[in-house]
Amino acid sequence: MDFNKVCVLGMGYIGLPTASTLAMQGMEVVGVDANARVVRILRDGEIHIHEPGLRTLAQAAFNSGRLTIKDEPEEADAFILAVQTPLRENHQADMAYVVSAAESIVPFLRSGNLVVLESTSPPRTTMDLLAPILEQSGLTTGEDYYLAYTPERVLPGQILKELIDNARVIGGYDRSSAEAGRDLYLSFVRGEIYLTDATTAEMVKLMENTARDISIAVANEFSRLAEHFGLSVWEAIELANLHPRVNILRPGPGVGGHCISIDPYFLIQAAPEMTGLMQRARTVNDGQPAFVVARIERDLQGLSDRRIAALGLAYKADVDDLRNSPAVEVARLLASKGAKVATFEPFALEAVPEGCVPAGSLEDAVKDADAVALLVDHRQFRELDPQALASQMPGREAFDTRGVWSSSVWEQGGFRLHTLGVRAPDA
Ligand SMILES: NC(=O)c1ccc[n+]([C@@H]2O[C@H](COP(=O)([O-])OP(=O)(O)OC[C@H]3O[C@@H](n4cnc5c(N)ncnc54)[C@H](O)[C@@H]3O)[C@@H](O)[C@H]2O)c1
């Protein structure tokens, strides 16, 4: 199939790179967003999210005249839905954005069109939720128009590269829909494209992230055991991973973001009685911020009025994304226990966890601090020079929740370094 015009719904971390990439491949692309602020910023030629290289790519797409931004869809050869699928408070998937995006294209759907859902979704969403909405157009799925699901598996921070290079799974409502999806993605994907059915493709994404969540949960439990038995979890993991069939992940202050901490619930909600291990992993990972805070409280012999500089709030290194971030939860919990917490998140200076004070710079964050706590291993924090830091802050306690600071270097710098998964210096 040939596609000349594509309408991408949702101009977020996934939709904007996808729309820009398609435009740079020569397609006419309409980028649609329901958020007036997003539409305004993009129409001004700016971007509203941080992703390396995205500003340059999006601006090239705008300047080519092939990417235009609208607040509602219009007729096209293909529609890509890349809207958010968050979790509700009750841990049920909130599919309202997918539903409204699908409903918004019904008036514009024509015979021969392709619709692709990219949003991470519970199994059977394409077949049981999306197809019935789109059939309100009077068209029959698989006969009059094609419907496919393709999961996004890009890594924030490397989205532009992975969008093109990663292998892609495309699941069709039927075989011809999968093939139509392949024809669209072949226009920019260099990785292998594997065709399957829509529900398998939905499941693939959820299985990947759920397996990762469980692997991180076991690493987090190892960190607790290492402190209990008085050893370094980092050394033990490094040695265990020398085995050719072992690959233990790194522990940390918890699991966040919009994928790994959410996607397992899409399976848990669908079959609670079959997902005991997944539920337990979620509990372990969600409990890790409290474990980290208890450790800091113990090592500082109390938190009341202790001045702590919390470094990083993003859910992982070198991104600006704070969604479900365990670092935010650690900062909030420290403050709720009476600590005076100054946070410094270089990628989101205005972010303020409840009870904390945001600092505009590292110097500002540490200037009165008794202790510094690394919550996110942003490159700038990994490379911190403890000797320089010692001249900027009164305290000499340092906490590393990511296992990236060297104890000998920090001790030479005059600090007492407390590392997650390593017994406290004189415990
Ligand atoms: N961000 C990632 O790295 C990543 C990776 C893999 C999968 N995903 C999945 O991809 C999907 C999109 O994620 P994201 O991070 O790009 O989300 P996002 O929140 O950054 O962007 C979604 C955009 O969709 C817009 N939107 C909502 N309803 C709309 C509608 N009816 N019409 C038009 N626009 C609408 C929102 O205003 C928002 O700008 C989610 O399901 C997510 O789980 C994301």
The ligand as an SDF file (V2000), in Angstrom:
LIG
                    3D

 44 48  0  0  0  0  0  0  0  0999 V2000
    7.1680    7.8450   26.1700 N   0  0  0  0  0  0  0  0  0  0  0  0
    7.7160    6.6550   25.9330 C   0  0  0  0  0  0  0  0  0  0  0  0
    8.9250    6.4970   25.9870 O   0  0  0  0  0  0  0  0  0  0  0  0
    6.8620    5.4660   25.5900 C   0  0  0  0  0  0  0  0  0  0  0  0
    7.4950    4.2670   25.2840 C   0  0  0  0  0  0  0  0  0  0  0  0
    6.7280    3.1890   24.9210 C   0  0  0  0  0  0  0  0  0  0  0  0
    5.3460    3.2960   24.8970 C   0  0  0  0  0  0  0  0  0  0  0  0
    4.7450    4.4760   25.2260 N   0  0  0  0  0  0  0  0  0  0  0  0
    3.2830    4.5310   25.1710 C   0  0  0  0  0  0  0  0  0  0  0  0
    2.9140    5.3840   24.1040 O   0  0  0  0  0  0  0  0  0  0  0  0
    1.7220    6.1070   24.4580 C   0  0  0  0  0  0  0  0  0  0  0  0
    1.9780    7.5890   24.3450 C   0  0  0  0  0  0  0  0  0  0  0  0
    2.9550    7.9320   25.3040 O   0  0  0  0  0  0  0  0  0  0  0  0
    3.6270    9.3750   25.3590 P   0  0  0  0  0  0  0  0  0  0  0  0
    4.7310    9.2610   26.3450 O   0  0  0  0  0  0  0  0  0  0  0  0
    3.9130    9.8520   24.0020 O   0  0  0  0  0  0  0  0  0  0  0  0
    2.4150   10.2280   25.9690 O   0  0  0  0  0  0  0  0  0  0  0  0
    2.3660   11.8160   26.1740 P   0  0  0  0  0  0  0  0  0  0  0  0
    1.5210   12.0470   27.3730 O   0  0  0  0  0  0  0  0  0  0  0  0
    3.7400   12.3920   26.0940 O   0  0  0  0  0  0  0  0  0  0  0  0
    1.5900   12.3280   24.8760 O   0  0  0  0  0  0  0  0  0  0  0  0
    0.2590   12.0250   24.6080 C   0  0  0  0  0  0  0  0  0  0  0  0
   -0.3580   13.2400   23.9140 C   0  0  0  0  0  0  0  0  0  0  0  0
   -1.6420   12.8670   23.4430 O   0  0  0  0  0  0  0  0  0  0  0  0
   -2.4920   14.0030   23.5520 C   0  0  0  0  0  0  0  0  0  0  0  0
   -3.8800   13.5650   23.4690 N   0  0  0  0  0  0  0  0  0  0  0  0
   -4.6670   13.0020   24.4240 C   0  0  0  0  0  0  0  0  0  0  0  0
   -5.8840   12.7230   23.9390 N   0  0  0  0  0  0  0  0  0  0  0  0
   -5.8800   13.1000   22.6450 C   0  0  0  0  0  0  0  0  0  0  0  0
   -6.8570   13.0640   21.6230 C   0  0  0  0  0  0  0  0  0  0  0  0
   -8.0600   12.5600   21.8260 N   0  0  0  0  0  0  0  0  0  0  0  0
   -6.5200   13.5620   20.4110 N   0  0  0  0  0  0  0  0  0  0  0  0
   -5.2870   14.0820   20.1770 C   0  0  0  0  0  0  0  0  0  0  0  0
   -4.3180   14.1350   21.1390 N   0  0  0  0  0  0  0  0  0  0  0  0
   -4.6210   13.6510   22.3520 C   0  0  0  0  0  0  0  0  0  0  0  0
   -2.0930   14.6030   24.8650 C   0  0  0  0  0  0  0  0  0  0  0  0
   -2.5020   15.9680   24.9690 O   0  0  0  0  0  0  0  0  0  0  0  0
   -0.5670   14.4310   24.8320 C   0  0  0  0  0  0  0  0  0  0  0  0
    0.0830   15.5770   24.3040 O   0  0  0  0  0  0  0  0  0  0  0  0
    1.3370    5.6430   25.8560 C   0  0  0  0  0  0  0  0  0  0  0  0
    0.4230    4.5880   25.7880 O   0  0  0  0  0  0  0  0  0  0  0  0
    2.6520    5.1410   26.4100 C   0  0  0  0  0  0  0  0  0  0  0  0
    2.4660    4.1700   27.4050 O   0  0  0  0  0  0  0  0  0  0  0  0
    5.4820    5.5550   25.5610 C   0  0  0  0  0  0  0  0  0  0  0  0
  1  2  1  0
  2  3  2  0
  2  4  1  0
  4  5  1  0
  4 44  2  0
  5  6  2  0
  6  7  1  0
  7  8  2  0
  8  9  1  0
  8 44  1  0
  9 10  1  0
  9 42  1  0
 10 11  1  0
 11 12  1  0
 11 40  1  0
 12 13  1  0
 13 14  1  0
 14 15  2  0
 14 16  1  0
 14 17  1  0
 17 18  1  0
 18 19  2  0
 18 20  1  0
 18 21  1  0
 21 22  1  0
 22 23  1  0
 23 24  1  0
 23 38  1  0
 24 25  1  0
 25 26  1  0
 25 36  1  0
 26 27  1  0
 26 35  1  0
 27 28  2  0
 28 29  1  0
 29 30  1  0
 29 35  2  0
 30 31  1  0
 30 32  2  0
 32 33  1  0
 33 34  2  0
 34 35  1  0
 36 37  1  0
 36 38  1  0
 38 39  1  0
 40 41  1  0
 40 42  1  0
 42 43  1  0
M  CHG  2   8   1  16  -1
M  END
$$$$
